[in-house]
Amino acid sequence: MRVDQLSNNLNAMVATQMQVNENAQTIANIANTMGDPQAQEVSQDLIDAIVSQIPNTIAYSANANAIETQQETSSMLLNIKA
């Protein structure tokens, strides 16, 4: 396992998490300005904010899987070497 690959994946996960947090804040702000959500129609801004989180979630999951795979590969190589 290369340290720079692991570092890149971790950095990508942190960046994705920051985007998700920003989108969550946007959704919260929209929800607060709409008042009572049951009495209001869903605004296009809210829909756009929710939909924009989909790629971030996929990217976060992909980076987590890449890190897990790298760790398993490294572990197997160490076991073979021993």
C-alpha positions as CSV (number, residue, x, y, z in Angstrom):
1,M,0.0,0.0,0.0
2,R,1.4,3.4,-0.9
3,V,1.1,6.1,1.7
4,D,0.4,8.7,-1.0
5,Q,-2.6,6.8,-2.3
6,L,-4.0,6.4,1.2
7,S,-3.4,10.1,1.9
8,N,-5.2,11.0,-1.4
9,N,-8.2,8.9,-0.5
10,L,-8.4,10.3,3.0
11,N,-8.1,13.9,1.6
12,A,-10.9,13.1,-0.9
13,M,-13.1,11.8,1.9
14,V,-12.5,14.9,4.0
15,A,-13.3,17.1,1.0
16,T,-16.5,15.1,0.3
17,Q,-17.5,15.3,3.9
18,M,-17.1,19.1,3.8
19,Q,-19.3,19.3,0.7
20,V,-21.9,17.1,2.4
21,N,-21.8,19.4,5.5
22,E,-22.2,22.5,3.3
23,N,-25.2,20.9,1.5
24,A,-26.8,20.0,4.9
25,Q,-26.4,23.5,6.0
26,T,-28.0,24.8,2.8
27,I,-30.9,22.4,3.3
28,A,-31.3,23.5,6.9
29,N,-31.3,27.2,5.9
30,I,-34.0,26.5,3.2
31,A,-36.1,24.5,5.7
32,N,-35.8,27.4,8.3
33,T,-36.9,30.0,5.7
34,M,-39.8,28.0,4.5
35,G,-41.5,28.0,7.9
36,D,-43.8,25.1,8.5
37,P,-42.8,22.4,6.0
38,Q,-46.2,20.7,6.1
39,A,-47.9,23.9,5.0
40,Q,-45.4,24.7,2.2
41,E,-44.7,23.1,-1.1
42,V,-41.2,21.7,-1.6
43,S,-39.1,24.4,-3.2
44,Q,-36.8,23.8,-6.2
45,D,-33.8,25.0,-4.1
46,L,-34.5,22.2,-1.5
47,I,-34.8,19.6,-4.2
48,D,-31.5,20.8,-5.9
49,A,-29.7,20.7,-2.5
50,I,-30.8,17.2,-1.8
51,V,-30.0,15.9,-5.3
52,S,-26.5,17.6,-5.2
53,Q,-25.6,15.3,-2.3
54,I,-25.9,12.1,-4.3
55,P,-22.5,12.3,-6.0
56,N,-20.9,13.3,-2.7
57,T,-22.3,10.3,-1.0
58,I,-21.1,8.0,-3.8
59,A,-17.6,9.5,-3.8
60,Y,-17.3,9.2,0.0
61,S,-18.3,5.5,-0.2
62,A,-15.9,4.8,-3.1
63,N,-13.0,6.4,-1.2
64,A,-13.9,4.4,1.9
65,N,-14.0,1.2,-0.1
66,A,-10.6,2.0,-1.7
67,I,-9.0,2.5,1.7
68,E,-10.5,-0.7,3.0
69,T,-9.2,-2.6,-0.1
70,Q,-5.7,-1.1,0.3
71,Q,-5.6,-2.1,3.9
72,E,-6.7,-5.7,3.1
73,T,-4.2,-6.0,0.3
74,S,-1.4,-4.7,2.6
75,S,-2.4,-7.2,5.3
76,M,-2.4,-10.1,2.8
77,L,1.0,-9.1,1.5
78,L,2.4,-8.9,5.0
79,N,0.9,-12.4,5.8
80,I,2.5,-13.8,2.6
81,K,5.8,-12.3,3.4
82,A,5.8,-13.7,6.9
